[in-house]
Amino acid sequence: MADLSRLAGKNFVIIGRAGMDFYPDPPGTRTEEATQFVSCLGGSSANIGVALTKLGAKADLVTCVSDDAIGRFALNELDKYGIGRAHVRSVGGEARNSLAVVETRIEDHQSVIYRNGAADFEMTEADVSAVDYPGYSALITTGTVFAAEPSRSAAFRAFDLAKQAGLPLIFDVDYRPYSWPSADIAADVYSRAGAMCDVIVGNDVEFGFMAGDYERGLDKARELVAEGAALAVYKMGEKGAITITPDGEIETGIYRTNALKPTGAGDSFMGGFVSGLADGLTVRDAVLQGSAAAAMVVARVGCAPAMPTRTELNQFLAENAA
């Protein structure tokens, strides 16, 4: 088990995609009725990076983007949010950046994600081997990076290199079925990745998927900690979360909010949670901070631009109870 006190350095290397999100405008508009859209940075790993930088941490991204206007949009957005991109490589040919068309509405919500020939799956072992892991506080990734080759092998190589450098490995399960060739392959790869990590975050469905039985998700989270992980956060939607540690289990609730959309909660939770651990909060308070960040983002337009600043998050925590 890696030493989580290293998180106090607040300098994170994040592996995974950066893309573009389109939102029909004004909020509440159905995609098929839209005549205008607003754009912003998207992609789970990039969003986590934004969440962390807005809360005072440093974050560098390791990924590939397409060598075209959409890829350059993503690069410009990373610059805008202060996310390091020395390890972001542009790839040509038929590779394309991820594009998500996401409605700002709860009722009959539609998210349409384009992932054909995804540029981020072109990340190689050479890309991750170029990273100076000892200079970071932790490695963070989401499950998306494991869905295809050569990204899958590259991500596992990054895990090996980070572990050799003593970095905690933080894994957001983030299972997206459309990215995988089969559920069996996904379950096997996720279990392998989870077994290497120190902090695993996922919802009840994702842990159940890893277990091969949706009724055994909590057992899977407990198993990962019993086998060496420092903690696992088992999220249950409106029922809150159960966080498993070697010292016991912690139950927490959620913050009520007037949600505009269902998306962005997981990325904002991860940013708030990891930032809380880095700031020395107790595990319970770090989970609650993540939950508060999630509640704030679903009540705002967009994901990256909706991530709260430290001042906004502290004010929300002071004014609301979970």
C-alpha positions as CSV (number, residue, x, y, z in Angstrom):
1,M,0.0,0.0,0.0
2,A,1.4,3.4,-1.0
3,D,1.6,6.2,1.6
4,L,-1.4,8.5,1.1
5,S,0.3,11.3,3.0
6,R,2.2,11.9,-0.3
7,L,-1.0,13.5,-1.6
8,A,-0.2,16.6,0.5
9,G,2.2,17.6,-2.3
10,K,-0.9,18.4,-4.4
11,N,0.8,17.7,-7.7
12,F,-1.1,15.1,-9.8
13,V,-0.4,13.2,-13.0
14,I,-3.7,12.2,-14.7
15,I,-4.0,9.7,-17.5
16,G,-6.9,9.8,-19.9
17,R,-9.0,11.7,-22.4
18,A,-9.6,15.4,-23.1
19,G,-12.4,16.2,-25.5
20,M,-15.1,18.7,-26.4
21,D,-18.6,18.9,-24.9
22,F,-21.5,20.6,-26.8
23,Y,-24.5,21.8,-24.8
24,P,-27.8,22.8,-26.5
25,D,-28.5,26.4,-25.5
26,P,-30.4,27.8,-23.7
27,P,-30.5,25.2,-20.8
28,G,-33.5,22.9,-21.1
29,T,-33.3,22.7,-24.9
30,R,-33.6,19.3,-26.5
31,T,-30.8,18.4,-28.8
32,E,-33.1,17.7,-31.8
33,E,-34.7,21.2,-31.3
34,A,-31.5,23.1,-30.8
35,T,-30.3,25.9,-33.1
36,Q,-27.3,26.9,-31.1
37,F,-24.8,25.2,-28.7
38,V,-22.1,26.2,-26.2
39,S,-18.8,24.4,-26.1
40,C,-16.5,23.5,-23.3
41,L,-13.7,21.1,-22.3
42,G,-14.9,17.5,-21.8
43,G,-13.5,14.1,-21.1
44,S,-13.4,12.6,-17.6
45,S,-9.7,12.9,-16.9
46,A,-9.5,16.4,-18.2
47,N,-12.6,17.3,-16.0
48,I,-10.9,15.8,-12.9
49,G,-7.9,17.9,-13.7
50,V,-10.0,21.1,-13.8
51,A,-11.7,20.1,-10.6
52,L,-8.3,19.8,-8.9
53,T,-6.7,22.9,-10.3
54,K,-9.7,25.0,-9.3
55,L,-9.3,23.7,-5.7
56,G,-5.6,24.7,-5.6
57,A,-3.8,21.6,-6.8
58,K,-1.5,21.1,-9.8
59,A,-2.4,18.6,-12.5
60,D,-0.6,17.4,-15.7
61,L,-2.5,15.3,-18.3
62,V,-1.1,12.3,-20.2
63,T,-3.2,11.6,-23.4
64,C,-3.4,12.0,-27.1
65,V,-5.6,14.4,-29.0
66,S,-6.4,14.7,-32.7
67,D,-4.2,16.9,-34.9
68,D,-7.1,19.0,-36.0
69,A,-9.3,21.9,-34.9
70,I,-11.1,19.9,-32.2
71,G,-7.8,18.6,-30.8
72,R,-6.5,22.2,-30.7
73,F,-9.6,23.3,-29.0
74,A,-8.9,20.8,-26.2
75,L,-5.3,22.0,-25.9
76,N,-6.4,25.6,-25.6
77,E,-8.9,24.7,-22.9
78,L,-6.3,22.8,-21.0
79,D,-4.1,25.9,-21.1
80,K,-7.1,28.0,-20.0
81,Y,-7.5,25.9,-16.8
82,G,-3.8,25.7,-16.1
83,I,-3.5,21.9,-16.8
84,G,0.0,20.9,-17.8
85,R,0.1,19.3,-21.3
86,A,3.8,18.5,-21.9
87,H,2.7,14.9,-22.2
88,V,-0.3,15.4,-24.5
89,R,0.6,14.2,-28.0
90,S,-1.3,15.2,-31.2
91,V,-2.0,12.3,-33.6
92,G,-3.0,12.6,-37.2
93,G,-4.6,10.2,-39.7
94,E,-8.2,9.1,-38.9
95,A,-7.9,9.6,-35.1
96,R,-10.6,11.9,-33.7
97,N,-11.2,13.6,-30.4
98,S,-14.0,12.5,-28.2
99,L,-17.2,14.7,-28.7
100,A,-20.2,14.6,-26.4
101,V,-23.5,16.4,-27.0
102,V,-25.1,16.7,-23.6
103,E,-28.4,18.3,-22.6
104,T,-28.8,20.6,-19.6
105,R,-32.0,18.9,-18.5
106,I,-33.1,16.1,-16.2
107,E,-36.3,14.9,-17.7
108,D,-35.7,12.7,-20.8
109,H,-32.0,13.6,-20.7
110,Q,-30.0,12.7,-23.7
111,S,-26.2,12.4,-23.9
112,V,-24.8,11.4,-27.3
113,I,-21.1,10.6,-27.3
114,Y,-18.9,10.1,-30.4
115,R,-15.9,7.8,-29.8
116,N,-15.2,6.3,-33.2
117,G,-11.4,6.2,-33.8
118,A,-10.8,7.9,-30.4
119,A,-7.5,9.7,-30.4
120,D,-6.9,9.1,-26.7
121,F,-6.8,5.3,-27.3
122,E,-3.6,6.0,-29.4
123,M,-1.6,6.7,-26.2
124,T,1.4,4.3,-26.1
125,E,3.9,2.9,-23.6
126,A,6.4,5.5,-24.9
127,D,4.0,8.3,-23.9
128,V,3.7,7.1,-20.3
129,S,7.4,6.2,-20.0
130,A,8.4,9.8,-20.6
131,V,6.7,10.9,-17.4
132,D,8.9,11.8,-14.3
133,Y,6.7,9.9,-11.8
134,P,8.9,10.7,-8.7
135,G,8.0,14.4,-9.1
136,Y,4.3,13.8,-8.5
137,S,2.1,13.2,-5.5
138,A,-0.2,10.5,-7.1
139,L,-1.4,9.0,-10.4
140,I,-5.1,9.3,-11.2
141,T,-6.9,7.6,-14.0
142,T,-10.4,6.5,-15.1
143,G,-11.4,3.2,-16.5
144,T,-11.8,4.6,-20.0
145,V,-8.0,4.3,-20.6
146,F,-8.2,0.5,-20.4
147,A,-10.9,0.0,-23.0
148,A,-8.7,-0.4,-26.1
149,E,-5.1,-0.9,-27.2
150,P,-2.5,0.6,-27.2
151,S,-3.9,2.7,-24.4
152,R,-4.6,-0.3,-22.2
153,S,-1.0,-1.6,-22.2
154,A,0.2,2.0,-21.8
155,A,-2.0,2.6,-18.7
156,F,-0.8,-0.6,-17.1
157,R,2.8,0.4,-17.8
158,A,2.1,3.7,-16.2
159,F,0.8,1.9,-13.1
160,D,4.0,-0.1,-12.9
161,L,6.2,2.9,-13.2
162,A,4.1,4.9,-10.7
163,K,4.2,2.1,-8.2
164,Q,8.0,1.8,-8.6
165,A,8.2,5.6,-7.7
166,G,6.0,5.1,-4.6
167,L,3.0,7.0,-6.0
168,P,-0.5,6.2,-4.7
169,L,-2.7,5.0,-7.6
170,I,-6.2,6.5,-7.6
171,F,-8.7,4.8,-9.9
172,D,-12.2,6.0,-10.9
173,V,-13.9,2.9,-12.3
174,D,-16.0,5.0,-14.8
175,Y,-17.3,2.0,-16.8
176,R,-18.6,3.0,-20.2
177,P,-19.9,-0.1,-22.0
178,Y,-19.8,1.5,-25.5
179,S,-16.0,1.8,-25.4
180,W,-15.4,-1.9,-24.8
181,P,-15.3,-4.9,-27.2
182,S,-17.1,-7.1,-24.6
183,A,-18.4,-7.0,-21.0
184,D,-16.2,-10.0,-20.1
185,I,-13.0,-8.3,-21.3
186,A,-14.0,-5.2,-19.4
187,A,-14.7,-7.1,-16.1
188,D,-11.4,-8.9,-16.3
189,V,-9.3,-5.7,-17.1
190,Y,-11.1,-3.7,-14.4
191,S,-10.5,-6.3,-11.8
192,R,-6.8,-6.4,-12.7
193,A,-6.5,-2.6,-12.6
194,G,-8.5,-2.3,-9.3
195,A,-6.2,-4.9,-7.6
196,M,-3.2,-2.6,-8.3
197,C,-4.7,0.6,-6.9
198,D,-4.6,2.2,-3.5
199,V,-7.9,4.3,-3.8
200,I,-10.8,3.0,-5.9
201,V,-13.9,5.0,-6.5
202,G,-17.0,3.7,-8.2
203,N,-20.8,3.4,-8.0
204,D,-22.7,0.3,-7.0
205,V,-23.3,-0.8,-10.6
206,E,-19.6,-0.4,-11.4
207,F,-18.4,-2.4,-8.4
208,G,-21.0,-5.0,-9.2
209,F,-19.8,-5.2,-12.7
210,M,-16.2,-5.8,-11.5
211,A,-17.5,-8.5,-9.2
212,G,-19.4,-10.3,-12.0
213,D,-22.6,-10.0,-10.0
214,Y,-24.5,-6.8,-9.5
215,E,-25.6,-8.0,-6.0
216,R,-22.0,-8.3,-4.9
217,G,-20.6,-4.9,-5.6
218,L,-20.1,-4.0,-2.0
219,D,-18.4,-7.3,-1.4
220,K,-16.0,-6.5,-4.2
221,A,-15.2,-3.1,-2.7
222,R,-14.5,-4.7,0.6
223,E,-12.4,-7.4,-1.1
224,L,-10.2,-4.8,-2.7
225,V,-9.4,-3.2,0.6
226,A,-8.9,-6.5,2.3
227,E,-6.3,-7.4,-0.4
228,G,-4.3,-4.2,0.1
229,A,-6.1,-1.0,-1.1
230,A,-6.1,1.9,1.3
231,L,-9.8,2.7,0.7
232,A,-12.7,2.2,-1.7
233,V,-15.6,4.5,-2.1
234,Y,-18.8,2.7,-3.0
235,K,-21.3,5.3,-4.2
236,M,-25.0,4.6,-4.1
237,G,-26.6,7.6,-5.8
238,E,-29.2,9.2,-3.6
239,K,-28.4,6.8,-0.8
240,G,-25.0,8.3,-0.3
241,A,-21.8,6.3,-0.1
242,I,-20.0,3.6,2.0
243,T,-16.3,4.1,2.2
244,I,-14.3,1.0,3.2
245,T,-10.9,1.3,4.9
246,P,-8.8,-1.2,6.8
247,D,-10.1,0.4,10.0
248,G,-13.8,0.1,9.2
249,E,-16.6,1.5,7.1
250,I,-17.9,5.1,6.9
251,E,-21.5,5.9,5.7
252,T,-22.2,9.4,4.3
253,G,-25.2,11.0,2.8
254,I,-25.5,13.4,-0.2
255,Y,-26.2,17.2,-0.5
256,R,-29.6,18.0,-1.9
257,T,-29.6,20.4,-4.9
258,N,-31.7,21.7,-7.7
259,A,-30.1,19.6,-10.5
260,L,-30.1,20.9,-14.1
261,K,-28.5,17.7,-15.5
262,P,-27.3,14.3,-14.3
263,T,-23.7,14.5,-15.8
264,G,-20.4,15.7,-14.3
265,A,-21.0,14.4,-10.8
266,G,-18.4,11.6,-10.8
267,D,-15.6,13.9,-12.1
268,S,-16.4,16.6,-9.6
269,F,-16.7,14.1,-6.8
270,M,-13.2,12.8,-7.6
271,G,-11.7,16.3,-7.7
272,G,-13.3,17.3,-4.4
273,F,-12.5,14.0,-2.7
274,V,-8.8,13.8,-3.7
275,S,-8.4,17.5,-2.9
276,G,-9.8,16.8,0.5
277,L,-7.4,14.0,1.2
278,A,-4.5,16.2,0.0
279,D,-5.6,18.9,2.4
280,G,-5.4,16.5,5.3
281,L,-9.2,16.1,5.8
282,T,-10.4,12.9,7.4
283,V,-11.7,10.3,5.0
284,R,-15.2,11.1,6.0
285,D,-14.8,14.8,5.4
286,A,-13.0,14.3,2.1
287,V,-15.9,12.1,0.9
288,L,-18.4,14.8,2.0
289,Q,-16.4,17.4,0.2
290,G,-16.5,15.3,-3.0
291,S,-20.2,14.9,-2.6
292,A,-20.7,18.7,-2.2
293,A,-18.6,19.3,-5.3
294,A,-20.8,16.8,-7.2
295,A,-24.0,18.5,-6.0
296,M,-22.7,21.9,-7.2
297,V,-21.8,20.7,-10.7
298,V,-25.1,19.0,-11.5
299,A,-26.8,22.3,-10.7
300,R,-24.7,24.2,-13.3
301,V,-24.2,24.2,-17.0
302,G,-21.3,22.2,-18.3
303,C,-18.7,20.1,-16.5
304,A,-15.3,21.7,-16.6
305,P,-16.6,25.3,-16.3
306,A,-19.0,24.1,-13.6
307,M,-16.3,22.8,-11.2
308,P,-16.3,24.9,-8.0
309,T,-13.5,27.1,-6.8
310,R,-12.2,26.7,-3.2
311,T,-14.2,29.7,-2.1
312,E,-17.4,28.4,-3.7
313,L,-17.0,25.0,-2.3
314,N,-16.3,26.2,1.2
315,Q,-19.3,28.4,1.1
316,F,-21.6,25.6,-0.1
317,L,-20.3,23.3,2.7
318,A,-20.9,26.0,5.3
319,E,-24.5,26.6,4.1
320,N,-25.6,23.0,3.5
321,A,-25.8,19.7,5.4
322,A,-25.5,16.2,3.9
